Amino acid sequence: MGTVLPDRPDAEDGAFLALHEERERLERALALTQARQRFSSEPGDADSARDEEVALLASLDRVMTMIRAAEYKRGPGARRW
């Protein structure tokens, strides 16, 4: 299911798109961190990259949860709790 935007963008659309931009930023940072772990010649750098990866994964999980919630709210007949 792709992202469906209404004809008229509003403030919620901006927030929704910002979440996707944050997701993309985190995914790129995560890829770079994983490359540092694999290809670093210094053990200290690989260790710090592992620690950074843990933090990035936690942030990515948080952002993905927010995206899923926003997508649900955008759907037809979505309940407001």
Phi and psi in degrees as a GROMACS rama.xvg file:
@    title "Ramachandran Plot"
@    xaxis  label "Phi"
@    yaxis  label "Psi"
@TYPE xy
-86.4224  174.149  GLY-2
-78.5633  124.351  THR-3
-112.568  120.253  VAL-4
-105.545  143.496  LEU-5
-70.2102  169.195  PRO-6
-62.645  -36.6627  ASP-7
-109.297  114.201  ARG-8
-70.1641  146.461  PRO-9
-133.979  -170.178  ASP-10
-62.0667  -35.9282  ALA-11
-64.8114  -34.5572  GLU-12
-64.2279  -40.695  ASP-13
-61.8932  -43.0589  GLY-14
-66.1395  -39.7517  ALA-15
-63.2593  -45.6759  PHE-16
-67.4918  -34.7934  LEU-17
-63.9843  -36.4794  ALA-18
-63.0949  -41.0488  LEU-19
-68.5477  -35.0818  HIS-20
-65.4122  -41.3867  GLU-21
-63.7674  -41.0063  GLU-22
-59.7921  -46.2758  ARG-23
-63.1494  -41.534  GLU-24
-61.8  -44.4681  ARG-25
-65.3458  -40.0709  LEU-26
-64.2655  -39.0362  GLU-27
-66.9146  -44.653  ARG-28
-61.7919  -38.5326  ALA-29
-64.6751  -41.4938  LEU-30
-63.0443  -41.8674  ALA-31
-66.2685  -39.4018  LEU-32
-64.6793  -40.8556  THR-33
-66.3724  -36.5086  GLN-34
-66.2087  -40.0183  ALA-35
-60.3917  -38.8964  ARG-36
-63.8288  -42.1181  GLN-37
-75.4177  -38.5099  ARG-38
-112.828  2.4381  PHE-39
-73.0639  136.388  SER-40
-88.4764  -10.879  SER-41
-103.819  123.943  GLU-42
-60.4387  -35.0068  PRO-43
-64.3907  -37.6473  GLY-44
-68.0442  -40.3926  ASP-45
-64.5461  -39.4126  ALA-46
-65.3394  -43.5952  ASP-47
-67.2219  -32.9418  SER-48
-65.9965  -36.598  ALA-49
-63.4184  -43.7341  ARG-50
-63.5726  -40.8849  ASP-51
-64.4376  -37.7886  GLU-52
-61.0092  -41.4559  GLU-53
-59.7467  -45.4845  VAL-54
-65.6628  -40.8898  ALA-55
-65.5025  -39.8194  LEU-56
-64.0515  -38.8981  LEU-57
-64.852  -42.3597  ALA-58
-65.8539  -40.787  SER-59
-64.0794  -40.0382  LEU-60
-61.2523  -42.762  ASP-61
-62.334  -45.9104  ARG-62
-66.4975  -41.1088  VAL-63
-64.3037  -36.7281  MET-64
-63.6508  -41.8988  THR-65
-65.7587  -37.1435  MET-66
-65.2826  -45.2147  ILE-67
-60.1305  -41.1565  ARG-68
-64.8391  -42.1104  ALA-69
-65.9618  -38.8006  ALA-70
-65.5252  -38.6284  GLU-71
-62.4583  -44.6372  TYR-72
-63.292  -27.8533  LYS-73
-79.2249  -16.2837  ARG-74
-72.6885  156.617  GLY-75
-67.3081  135.98  PRO-76
74.5716  16.7257  GLY-77
-66.6651  135.695  ALA-78
-82.8827  142.5  ARG-79
-100.258  115.424  ARG-80
